[in-house]
Amino acid sequence: MNILFATSELVPFAKTGGLADVSCALPRALSQLGHKTCVIIPGYKKAVQSGQNIWSVGIDFNIPIWNKNVKGSLLESRLPNSDVPVYLVLQDQYYDREGLYNQKEEDYSDNCERFVFFSRAVLEAIRLLGLEIDILHSNDWQTGLVPAYLDILYRSFQRYKNIVSIHTIHNMAYQGVFWHWDMCLTGLDWEYFTPLYMEFYGKLNLLKTALTFADGVTTVSPTYAKEIQTEGFGCALDGVLRSRRERLQGILNGVDTDRWNPSTDSLIPVQFDANNVFEQKPLCKTALQQEMQLPERNDSPVIGIVGRLASQKGIDLVTEVMPKWIEEHDVQWIVLGAGDQWLEQRLQNLAERFPRNIAVKLTFCDKTAHLIEAGSDMFVMPSRYEPCGLNQMYSLIYGTIPIVHETGGLTDTIVPVTPDTLANETANGFRFHDADVNGLNWAIEQALSCYKNDRETWKKLILTGMKRDFSWQHSAQEYLDFYEKIRAKK
């Protein structure tokens, strides 16, 4: 199959979250399975200056945006360690900016126009580059107009007749909702501004547009696919998703094992695998304590946290329970990330109050993230909702036991400790049902009890987690199967 990925983020060109990792890893994995893939992204300032080898393809084009024509051009590059082409849509008025979507936490006022232009450019690029495409795979609200443009404006042309459109939801909470007059920017007839297609409580909703026009819809874990069809998780689009349930599938994200593999990881002080984890991993723990300026105590359990500091991630719950486990069990907490200022301040205050037990690094550092995964005993993810999650999978690969809230991809990857799961050797972590302080305290208590009082079981949990295959090859095959399923339906 010939597959074109349209995405607003792509490692190593431009990234704000996990979308960038998926947009790199999945096309590369599909290419390794023998399919022809390529990726198209906006030509952000960060992307053009990313240090990758980028060249012009000598193609200029014009896109109608309401009452004007906007000129753009195409650049080309490659995904690292592959022959997968990457096309960049260059338009300095829209993309030559410091941030991808915002600056100083304020969204750009013309975001709708910026991604109207990009979505239309995706369809134009197919023609201008002479691409033969079987699957056009768009992602999140930023490319939500791609399936609509394909069906409404391009389907009648021979090159586009048999293209199947697939759209992936990476997080339902971000939908690209704009005022109704932005409909003029799209160039589409107002007949589509109805609840059946693009209208959402009087506004234009680009994610809804994708959900109504795409031939198939995926999201990033099986449990999240079920959750978003309910009122609690559907963000007011649950009805649209239920109406499309026959063409909706959850496919768990994979892990880039070139970057996340303790046996080859150059960012950790000592490499290890399942054969020597119990000898080598303690050395990483000591290095982590040194790095974060905590007492070097191998008998003190270390709980790691890496990620965005936000209520969605349950970080407020973590700040509530930290003192209890420090005072009762001498737990060391290590937090890496940035986010809401009030949570950053609360964590900073706790670190000052408990300098021997809490270390906080309010930024993101790839090297420190790898060291936390390798050196921690446990990793906490109390997310209120989590479409997929990657850190719990990194933790398993690195022999670190996850403690997670039972939601989304966390449910699909973490098998809780029970008599049955211990007996059949599938248990790999601890889960709690209610996203509150009591639920989190209960799960930590279970984990610490096992860690201190049942070392044999603890070792079994580590080995079970390290043996599970989270590589992208399995996920890529599921996408291929879904592509074929939707092609058959179409």
C-alpha positions as CSV (number, residue, x, y, z in Angstrom):
1,M,0.0,0.0,0.0
2,N,0.9,3.6,-0.5
3,I,0.3,5.6,2.6
4,L,0.5,9.4,3.2
5,F,0.5,10.7,6.8
6,A,-0.7,14.2,7.4
7,T,0.4,15.5,10.8
8,S,1.1,18.7,12.6
9,E,4.1,17.2,14.6
10,L,6.9,14.9,13.7
11,V,10.1,13.9,15.5
12,P,12.8,15.2,15.0
13,F,11.3,18.2,13.1
14,A,8.8,19.6,15.5
15,K,7.3,18.3,18.8
16,T,5.0,19.3,21.7
17,G,3.7,15.8,22.6
18,G,3.3,12.1,21.8
19,L,1.8,12.8,18.4
20,A,5.2,13.7,17.1
21,D,6.6,10.3,18.2
22,V,3.7,8.3,16.7
23,S,4.0,10.3,13.4
24,C,7.6,9.2,13.1
25,A,7.5,5.6,14.4
26,L,4.3,4.3,12.6
27,P,5.3,5.3,9.0
28,R,8.8,3.9,9.6
29,A,7.4,0.6,10.9
30,L,5.0,0.3,8.0
31,S,7.8,1.0,5.6
32,Q,9.8,-1.8,7.3
33,L,6.8,-4.1,6.6
34,G,7.2,-3.4,2.9
35,H,4.8,-0.6,2.3
36,K,5.5,2.8,0.7
37,T,5.0,5.6,3.2
38,C,5.5,9.4,3.3
39,V,4.7,12.2,5.7
40,I,3.7,15.8,5.3
41,I,4.0,18.5,8.0
42,P,3.8,22.3,8.2
43,G,7.2,23.9,7.6
44,Y,7.5,25.5,11.0
45,K,10.5,27.5,11.9
46,K,11.5,24.8,14.3
47,A,11.2,22.1,11.6
48,V,13.2,24.0,9.1
49,Q,15.9,24.7,11.7
50,S,15.8,21.2,13.2
51,G,19.2,20.3,11.8
52,Q,17.8,17.7,9.4
53,N,18.9,17.6,5.7
54,I,16.1,19.6,3.9
55,W,15.9,20.6,0.3
56,S,13.5,22.4,-2.1
57,V,11.5,20.3,-4.6
58,G,10.9,23.4,-6.8
59,I,7.1,23.4,-6.4
60,D,5.1,26.4,-5.6
61,F,1.3,26.5,-5.2
62,N,-1.6,28.8,-4.3
63,I,-4.4,28.0,-1.8
64,P,-7.6,30.0,-1.8
65,I,-8.3,31.3,1.7
66,W,-11.7,33.1,1.7
67,N,-11.2,36.2,-0.5
68,K,-7.4,35.8,-1.2
69,N,-4.9,33.3,-2.6
70,V,-2.0,32.3,-0.3
71,K,1.2,31.1,-1.8
72,G,3.2,28.2,-0.4
73,S,6.0,25.8,-1.5
74,L,7.2,22.4,-0.7
75,L,10.4,21.2,0.8
76,E,11.6,17.6,1.2
77,S,13.6,15.6,3.8
78,R,13.7,12.0,5.1
79,L,12.9,10.4,8.4
80,P,16.1,9.6,10.2
81,N,17.5,6.0,9.6
82,S,15.0,5.4,6.8
83,D,14.1,6.2,3.2
84,V,10.6,7.6,4.2
85,P,10.1,11.0,2.5
86,V,9.0,13.9,4.6
87,Y,7.4,16.9,2.8
88,L,7.2,20.3,4.5
89,V,4.6,22.9,3.6
90,L,6.5,26.2,3.6
91,Q,4.5,29.4,4.3
92,D,6.3,31.9,6.4
93,Q,3.3,34.0,7.3
94,Y,1.7,31.0,9.0
95,Y,4.6,28.9,10.2
96,D,7.7,31.1,10.7
97,R,7.0,31.5,14.4
98,E,8.5,30.4,17.7
99,G,5.7,28.1,18.7
100,L,3.7,25.5,16.8
101,Y,0.3,26.5,18.1
102,N,0.8,29.2,20.7
103,Q,3.3,31.6,22.3
104,K,3.5,32.2,26.0
105,E,0.5,29.8,26.6
106,E,-1.8,31.9,24.3
107,D,-3.1,30.3,21.1
108,Y,-2.4,32.0,17.9
109,S,-5.5,33.9,16.8
110,D,-5.2,32.6,13.2
111,N,-4.8,28.9,14.1
112,C,-7.9,28.0,12.1
113,E,-6.5,29.7,9.0
114,R,-3.1,28.2,9.5
115,F,-4.4,24.6,9.4
116,V,-7.1,25.3,6.8
117,F,-4.1,26.2,4.6
118,F,-2.1,23.1,5.6
119,S,-5.0,20.7,5.2
120,R,-5.8,22.0,1.7
121,A,-2.0,21.9,0.9
122,V,-2.0,18.2,1.8
123,L,-4.5,17.4,-1.0
124,E,-2.6,19.7,-3.5
125,A,0.7,18.0,-2.7
126,I,-0.7,14.6,-3.8
127,R,-1.3,16.1,-7.3
128,L,1.8,18.3,-7.5
129,L,4.2,15.5,-6.4
130,G,2.5,12.9,-8.5
131,L,1.8,10.6,-5.5
132,E,-0.2,7.5,-5.9
133,I,-2.0,7.2,-2.6
134,D,-4.1,4.3,-1.3
135,I,-4.4,5.5,2.4
136,L,-4.5,9.2,3.5
137,H,-4.0,9.1,7.2
138,S,-4.7,12.4,9.1
139,N,-4.2,13.1,12.8
140,D,-6.0,15.3,15.4
141,W,-7.9,18.5,14.8
142,Q,-5.1,20.2,12.9
143,T,-5.7,18.0,9.9
144,G,-9.4,17.5,10.5
145,L,-10.3,19.1,7.2
146,V,-8.3,16.7,5.2
147,P,-11.0,14.0,4.9
148,A,-13.6,16.7,4.2
149,Y,-11.6,18.3,1.4
150,L,-10.9,14.8,-0.1
151,D,-14.6,14.0,-0.3
152,I,-16.1,17.4,-1.2
153,L,-13.4,19.0,-3.5
154,Y,-11.1,16.3,-4.8
155,R,-13.0,13.0,-5.0
156,S,-14.2,13.6,-8.6
157,F,-10.6,13.7,-9.9
158,Q,-9.1,10.4,-11.1
159,R,-6.0,10.5,-8.8
160,Y,-8.2,10.8,-5.7
161,K,-11.1,8.5,-6.5
162,N,-10.0,5.4,-4.6
163,I,-8.1,7.1,-1.7
164,V,-9.3,5.8,1.7
165,S,-9.2,8.4,4.5
166,I,-8.3,7.4,8.0
167,H,-8.2,9.8,10.9
168,T,-6.6,9.2,14.3
169,I,-7.7,10.8,17.6
170,H,-4.8,11.3,19.9
171,N,-6.7,13.2,22.6
172,M,-10.5,14.0,22.5
173,A,-10.0,17.0,24.7
174,Y,-8.4,19.0,21.9
175,Q,-10.9,19.5,19.1
176,G,-10.0,22.7,17.2
177,V,-13.2,24.7,17.9
178,F,-13.5,28.1,16.3
179,W,-16.2,30.7,15.8
180,H,-18.7,30.1,13.0
181,W,-17.4,32.8,10.6
182,D,-14.2,30.8,10.2
183,M,-16.2,28.5,8.0
184,C,-15.6,31.1,5.3
185,L,-11.9,30.3,5.5
186,T,-12.4,26.7,4.6
187,G,-13.9,27.4,1.1
188,L,-16.6,24.8,1.8
189,D,-20.3,25.5,1.3
190,W,-22.3,26.6,4.3
191,E,-24.6,23.5,3.6
192,Y,-21.9,21.6,5.6
193,F,-22.2,23.8,8.6
194,T,-24.8,21.6,10.2
195,P,-24.8,19.3,13.2
196,L,-24.5,16.4,10.8
197,Y,-21.1,17.5,9.6
198,M,-19.0,20.5,10.9
199,E,-21.2,22.6,13.3
200,F,-20.8,22.2,17.0
201,Y,-23.1,24.2,19.3
202,G,-22.9,27.1,16.8
203,K,-19.2,26.9,16.2
204,L,-16.9,25.2,13.7
205,N,-15.3,22.0,15.0
206,L,-12.4,20.6,13.0
207,L,-12.1,17.3,14.9
208,K,-15.9,16.7,14.4
209,T,-15.4,17.4,10.7
210,A,-12.8,14.6,10.5
211,L,-15.0,12.2,12.4
212,T,-18.0,12.7,10.1
213,F,-16.0,12.6,6.8
214,A,-13.3,10.0,7.4
215,D,-13.8,6.5,6.0
216,G,-12.3,5.1,9.2
217,V,-11.4,6.4,12.6
218,T,-8.8,5.1,15.1
219,T,-7.6,6.1,18.5
220,V,-4.6,5.2,20.5
221,S,-5.8,2.3,22.7
222,P,-8.7,-0.1,22.8
223,T,-10.0,1.1,26.1
224,Y,-9.9,4.7,25.1
225,A,-12.0,3.8,22.0
226,K,-14.7,2.5,24.3
227,E,-14.4,5.4,26.8
228,I,-14.8,8.2,24.2
229,Q,-18.2,6.7,23.2
230,T,-19.5,7.7,26.7
231,E,-20.5,11.1,28.0
232,G,-17.8,11.1,30.6
233,F,-14.9,10.9,28.1
234,G,-16.5,11.8,24.7
235,C,-16.1,15.6,25.2
236,A,-19.6,16.1,23.7
237,L,-18.8,14.1,20.6
238,D,-19.7,10.7,22.0
239,G,-22.9,10.6,19.9
240,V,-20.9,11.1,16.7
241,L,-18.5,8.4,17.7
242,R,-21.2,5.9,18.6
243,S,-22.8,6.5,15.2
244,R,-19.4,5.5,13.7
245,R,-18.6,2.6,16.0
246,E,-18.4,0.2,13.1
247,R,-15.6,2.2,11.6
248,L,-13.8,3.1,14.9
249,Q,-11.0,1.1,16.4
250,G,-8.5,1.5,19.2
251,I,-4.9,0.5,18.4
252,L,-2.3,0.8,21.1
253,N,0.7,2.9,20.3
254,G,4.0,1.2,20.2
255,V,7.4,2.1,21.7
256,D,10.4,3.3,19.7
257,T,12.8,0.5,20.9
258,D,15.7,2.2,19.2
259,R,15.4,5.0,21.8
260,W,13.9,3.1,24.7
261,N,15.9,0.0,25.3
262,P,17.9,-0.5,28.6
263,S,20.3,-2.9,26.9
264,T,21.5,-0.3,24.4
265,D,20.5,3.1,26.0
266,S,23.5,5.4,25.9
267,L,21.7,7.9,28.2
268,I,21.9,5.7,31.2
269,P,25.1,4.9,33.1
270,V,24.8,1.2,33.0
271,Q,23.0,-0.9,30.4
272,F,21.0,-4.0,31.4
273,D,18.4,-6.5,30.3
274,A,16.3,-9.2,31.9
275,N,19.3,-11.4,32.6
276,N,21.2,-8.9,34.7
277,V,18.5,-6.4,35.8
278,F,18.9,-7.2,39.5
279,E,22.6,-6.6,39.5
280,Q,22.7,-3.5,37.2
281,K,19.5,-1.6,37.8
282,P,20.6,-0.6,41.4
283,L,23.6,1.2,39.9
284,C,21.2,3.3,37.9
285,K,19.2,4.0,41.0
286,T,22.4,5.3,42.7
287,A,23.2,7.4,39.7
288,L,19.7,8.9,39.7
289,Q,19.9,9.8,43.4
290,Q,23.3,11.4,42.7
291,E,21.9,13.3,39.7
292,M,18.9,14.6,41.7
293,Q,20.9,15.3,44.9
294,L,19.1,12.9,47.1
295,P,20.7,10.6,49.7
296,E,22.2,7.5,48.1
297,R,20.1,4.9,49.9
298,N,19.3,1.7,48.1
299,D,16.8,0.7,50.8
300,S,14.6,3.8,50.2
301,P,12.0,3.1,47.5
302,V,12.2,5.7,44.7
303,I,9.0,6.7,42.9
304,G,9.5,8.5,39.6
305,I,7.2,10.8,37.6
306,V,7.8,12.2,34.2
307,G,5.4,14.3,32.2
308,R,3.2,17.3,31.9
309,L,2.3,18.7,35.3
310,A,-1.5,19.1,35.1
311,S,-4.6,18.0,36.8
312,Q,-5.5,15.7,33.9
313,K,-2.3,13.8,34.7
314,G,-3.4,13.6,38.4
315,I,-0.3,15.5,39.7
316,D,-2.5,17.3,42.2
317,L,-3.3,13.9,43.8
318,V,0.5,13.2,43.9
319,T,1.1,16.4,45.8
320,E,-1.6,15.4,48.3
321,V,-0.1,12.0,49.1
322,M,3.7,12.7,49.1
323,P,4.1,13.7,52.8
324,K,2.3,10.6,54.0
325,W,4.7,8.2,52.3
326,I,7.7,10.2,53.2
327,E,6.9,10.3,56.9
328,E,5.7,6.6,57.1
329,H,8.0,4.8,54.6
330,D,10.9,7.2,53.8
331,V,9.9,7.1,50.1
332,Q,12.0,9.3,47.7
333,W,10.0,11.1,45.0
334,I,11.6,12.3,41.8
335,V,9.5,14.5,39.4
336,L,10.5,15.7,36.0
337,G,8.3,17.9,33.9
338,A,6.6,21.3,33.5
339,G,3.0,22.5,33.3
340,D,0.5,24.4,35.4
341,Q,2.2,27.1,37.5
342,W,0.2,26.3,40.7
343,L,1.3,22.6,40.5
344,E,4.9,23.6,39.8
345,Q,4.8,25.9,42.9
346,R,3.3,23.2,45.1
347,L,5.9,20.7,44.1
348,Q,8.7,23.2,44.6
349,N,7.3,23.9,48.1
350,L,7.2,20.2,48.9
351,A,10.8,19.8,47.7
352,E,11.9,22.6,50.0
353,R,10.0,21.0,52.9
354,F,11.4,17.5,52.3
355,P,14.8,18.1,50.6
356,R,16.0,14.5,51.5
357,N,13.0,12.9,49.9
358,I,11.7,15.0,47.1
359,A,13.6,16.2,44.0
360,V,11.9,18.3,41.3
361,K,13.2,19.3,37.9
362,L,10.7,21.7,36.4
363,T,11.7,21.3,32.7
364,F,12.0,18.5,30.3
365,C,15.3,16.7,29.8
366,D,15.5,13.5,27.7
367,K,18.6,12.2,29.5
368,T,17.0,12.7,32.9
369,A,13.8,11.0,31.7
370,H,15.7,7.9,30.7
371,L,17.6,7.9,34.0
372,I,14.3,8.1,36.0
373,E,12.9,5.2,34.1
374,A,16.1,3.2,34.6
375,G,16.7,4.1,38.2
376,S,13.3,4.3,39.9
377,D,11.7,1.4,41.7
378,M,8.2,2.5,40.8
379,F,6.6,4.9,38.4
380,V,3.3,6.7,39.2
381,M,0.7,7.7,36.5
382,P,-2.5,8.7,38.3
383,S,-4.0,10.3,35.1
384,R,-7.7,11.1,35.2
385,Y,-7.8,10.1,31.6
386,E,-5.0,8.8,29.4
387,P,-5.7,8.0,25.7
388,C,-2.6,5.7,25.5
389,G,0.4,6.8,27.6
390,L,4.0,5.8,26.9
391,N,5.8,6.2,30.2
392,Q,4.1,3.2,31.7
393,M,5.4,1.1,28.8
394,Y,8.9,2.6,29.1
395,S,8.8,1.7,32.8
396,L,8.0,-1.9,32.1
397,I,10.8,-2.1,29.6
398,Y,13.2,-0.7,32.2
399,G,12.1,-2.9,35.1
400,T,10.3,-0.2,36.9
401,I,6.9,-1.1,38.3
402,P,4.0,1.2,37.2
403,I,1.3,2.4,39.6
404,V,-1.6,3.7,37.4
405,H,-5.2,4.8,37.4
406,E,-7.5,2.4,35.6
407,T,-8.2,4.4,32.4
408,G,-7.5,4.3,28.6
409,G,-4.2,2.9,27.6
410,L,-3.1,2.4,31.2
411,T,-5.8,-0.3,31.5
412,D,-4.6,-1.9,28.3
413,T,-1.0,-2.2,29.3
414,I,-0.9,-2.7,33.1
415,V,-2.1,-6.0,34.5
416,P,-2.8,-5.5,38.2
417,V,-1.5,-7.9,40.9
418,T,-4.2,-10.4,41.9
419,P,-3.9,-14.1,42.9
420,D,-5.0,-15.1,39.4
421,T,-2.6,-12.8,37.5
422,L,0.3,-13.9,39.7
423,A,-0.5,-17.5,39.1
424,N,-0.6,-17.1,35.3
425,E,2.4,-14.8,35.4
426,T,0.7,-11.8,33.6
427,A,0.8,-9.3,36.5
428,N,3.2,-6.4,35.9
429,G,2.0,-3.5,38.0
430,F,-0.7,-1.9,40.3
431,R,-3.9,-0.2,39.2
432,F,-6.5,1.7,41.2
433,H,-10.1,2.4,40.1
434,D,-11.1,5.8,41.6
435,A,-9.0,8.8,40.6
436,D,-8.8,10.3,44.1
437,V,-6.4,10.4,47.0
438,N,-7.8,7.2,48.6
439,G,-7.4,5.3,45.4
440,L,-3.8,6.4,44.8
441,N,-2.9,5.8,48.5
442,W,-4.3,2.3,48.3
443,A,-2.3,1.4,45.2
444,I,0.9,2.8,46.6
445,E,0.4,0.9,49.8
446,Q,0.0,-2.3,47.8
447,A,3.1,-1.6,45.8
448,L,5.3,-0.7,48.8
449,S,4.1,-3.8,50.8
450,C,5.1,-6.0,47.9
451,Y,8.4,-4.2,47.5
452,K,9.4,-4.5,51.1
453,N,7.8,-7.8,52.2
454,D,7.7,-10.0,49.1
455,R,10.8,-9.6,47.0
456,E,10.3,-12.8,45.0
457,T,6.9,-11.5,43.7
458,W,8.5,-8.1,43.1
459,K,11.2,-9.7,40.9
460,K,8.6,-11.7,39.0
461,L,6.7,-8.4,38.2
462,I,9.9,-6.9,36.9
463,L,10.7,-9.8,34.7
464,T,7.1,-10.1,33.4
465,G,7.1,-6.4,32.4
466,M,10.5,-6.6,30.7
467,K,9.5,-9.5,28.5
468,R,6.4,-8.0,27.0
469,D,6.8,-6.8,23.4
470,F,5.8,-3.1,22.9
471,S,7.6,-2.6,19.6
472,W,5.8,-0.7,16.8
473,Q,5.8,-3.8,14.5
474,H,2.7,-5.3,16.2
475,S,0.8,-2.0,16.2
476,A,1.8,-1.3,12.6
477,Q,0.3,-4.7,11.6
478,E,-3.0,-3.7,13.4
479,Y,-3.1,-0.5,11.3
480,L,-2.6,-2.5,8.1
481,D,-5.4,-4.8,9.0
482,F,-7.6,-1.8,9.8
483,Y,-6.7,-0.1,6.5
484,E,-7.7,-3.3,4.6
485,K,-11.0,-3.6,6.6
486,I,-12.0,0.0,5.7
487,R,-10.9,-0.4,2.1
488,A,-13.2,-3.5,1.9
489,K,-16.1,-1.5,3.4
490,K,-15.5,1.4,1.0
